[in-house]
Each structure stands twice: as structure tokens, then as C-alpha cells.
Amino acid sequence: MPLPCWTKEKLQDAVGRSCVIDRLERQSLTWANTSCVYAWAWAANPDAIPTSNDFSVLDLPPEPRDLAPPQDGSPDTEGL
């Protein structure tokens, strides 16, 4: 997703009705770590939450997404 779309409302539009976006982590709101969007999502069925969606309004990227672990400063390393 383009960085200007990293808001709770735009992320809710991207995932659809399969879940409810509760909030975005600080790293995503401040763009401190742009490797992925860190958000809290709630769903009746966790399997229905989309985990990735490689789409673009223009074209798909020529290279697949890097599956490396998250960068330093991710919620996983910093906690809540």
C-alpha cells in the first residue's frame, strides 16, 4: 500500500469486511518502519483475516516481496 494510505480507514477498506481494524501501531503511524503495516485486527474467524495482498493500482511489482524478518523497531521487538 502507498504510505499515504497507511491509516485505519484505508486499511479497513483494503481488508474488507472480514475483520475490523482496531488500531495501527506507532511504527506504522509515524512511518518509522515501512517494511509492513502493523495493525490490530479483530475477527470472528481469524483465518478470514487477509495476511498479504500484493496488489497495485498500476502493476504488480516485478520482484516478489522480501520475506525477511521484520526490521528492528517492529512491535515484535519493542512490545506494545
RABELVEN-V411975 format. One record per residue. N is the residue number from 1. SS is DSSP state (H for helix, E for strand, C for the rest). Layout:
n: <N | N>
ss: <SS | SS>
This chain:
n: <1 | 2 | 3 | 4 | 5 | 6 | 7 | 8 | 9 | 10 | 11 | 12 | 13 | 14 | 15 | 16 | 17 | 18 | 19 | 20 | 21 | 22 | 23 | 24 | 25 | 26 | 27 | 28 | 29 | 30 | 31 | 32 | 33 | 34 | 35 | 36 | 37 | 38 | 39 | 40 | 41 | 42 | 43 | 44 | 45 | 46 | 47 | 48 | 49 | 50 | 51 | 52 | 53 | 54 | 55 | 56 | 57 | 58 | 59 | 60 | 61 | 62 | 63 | 64 | 65 | 66 | 67 | 68 | 69 | 70 | 71 | 72 | 73 | 74 | 75 | 76 | 77 | 78 | 79 | 80>
ss: <C | C | H | H | H | C | C | H | H | H | H | H | H | H | H | H | H | H | C | E | E | E | E | E | C | H | H | H | H | C | C | C | C | C | C | C | C | C | E | E | E | E | C | C | C | H | H | H | C | C | C | C | C | C | C | C | C | C | C | C | C | C | C | C | C | C | C | C | C | C | C | C | C | C | H | H | H | H | C | C>
